[in-house]
Amino acid sequence: MTELVMEREMATAIDHHNGNHDHDHSHDDHQHHNDDIDVFGFWIYIMTDCVLFATLFAAYSVLEGATFSGPTLKQLISLPYVLTETMCLLASSFTYGLVMLSIYKHKRNFALFWLTLTFFLGLSFVGLEVHEFIHLYSDGHSWHVSAALSAFFTLVGTHGTHVSIGLIWMALMICQLAKYGVTPQINKRLTYLGLFWHFLDIVWIFVFTIVYLMGAI
């Protein structure tokens, strides 16, 4: 009788263990499925941004000569000034790489330092770009003066808007990292932010080459 009771208790324990194992396995599969959806959705967003910027580049290429008898973009562009902007943004891409390296090593303070430095480099880039726009506008070279200037302001301004959104995202991540430390969720969010930020750096290289460098030649 005692052996029968023990066998029943063992069977119940095994069933309970298997049930918990199946539940954990199901939870892991669900989490993995959600992560796959997140990654897929993020890459869809990046692809739509690629289409957006490709369209703006095409419009600029067609309209850059339509100056309406006004000065050409070559006469308005200060290449050394824009080179300073470029160095700020490229440096921010490097410092963001150090952010992720610190995250992988679970060094929160180092990650916070590099992330804050990245934020201020990106903010410097936006500040320089806004100053450039204000200078052009005050000199009478606004976006409504010619099709060339309209295409210029739209392309460069759209990129600057994306960088500004990235800075807001980055500021939120600084607060979350300081509050919660290095967690899997924080790691994932910073990875997505890094992909977005590096994407903007790549777009800016095309902007700098096509709009400023080729425009100054």
Disulfide bonds with the S-S distance in Angstrom:
none
